[in-house]
Amino acid sequence: MLAYLCGPIEFAEDGGRLWRQKLAPFLREQLGQRVYDPAEDELKNLTGEEAAHFREWKTNDIERFRRTVRKIIAFDLDLIENKADYVICFWPSANAQSGGTPAELTVAYRKGIPVYLVTPIPLEEVSGWMLACSDHLFKSIEELKEFLALKFSREKQTQLWK
């Protein structure tokens, strides 16, 4: 199975890396699943030049920036549509910013791919769009891990293949 880790990257304090780095080993080692972390895969389908310069193009060459980021968008959405078994979204605060996260949740929702939304903030402060695209809500990563351990334990996965 493949878990896609979704959430703010561009405007996240740590580039959205810490929560992903903490969760990925659990998914791999405890559940035996594959993980796609878009924050770790900066190269994606970009050329070396695109990867090195697209952020600066945002302010000095908007057309080149758009072409490059559209490649990233296509890559990530294609991965969700055609390879992900489920999406885990971490939304850290009411002030979080992300253009890609709601799009990724929408694609997963439209394709019937389960979305597990983790957010410590009160529901009234969470985007209604994101809530509607989610299948399960969790207040913490630990709560999510408990759910996933029950749902996807190695024993249950082994039984599926008998």
GIFENPE-V303822 format. One record per backbone hydrogen bond with DSSP energy under -1.0 kcal/mol. CO is the residue of the C=O (numbers start at 0). NH is the residue of the N-H. If there is no record, write none. Layout:
CO/NH
CO/NH
This chain:
0/33
1/84
1/85
2/35
3/87
5/89
11/14
13/16
16/20
17/21
18/22
19/23
22/26
23/27
24/28
25/29
25/30
26/32
33/2
35/4
36/40
39/41
42/45
46/50
47/51
48/52
49/53
52/56
55/58
55/59
56/60
60/64
61/65
62/66
63/67
64/68
65/69
66/70
67/71
68/72
69/73
70/74
71/75
72/76
73/77
74/78
75/79
76/80
77/81
78/82
78/83
85/3
86/115
87/5
88/117
92/95
99/103
100/104
101/105
102/106
103/107
104/108
105/109
106/110
107/112
108/111
113/86
114/134
114/135
115/88
116/137
117/90
121/124
122/125
126/130
127/131
128/132
135/116
137/118
139/143
140/144
141/145
142/146
143/147
144/148
145/149
146/150
147/151
152/156
153/157
154/158
155/159
158/161
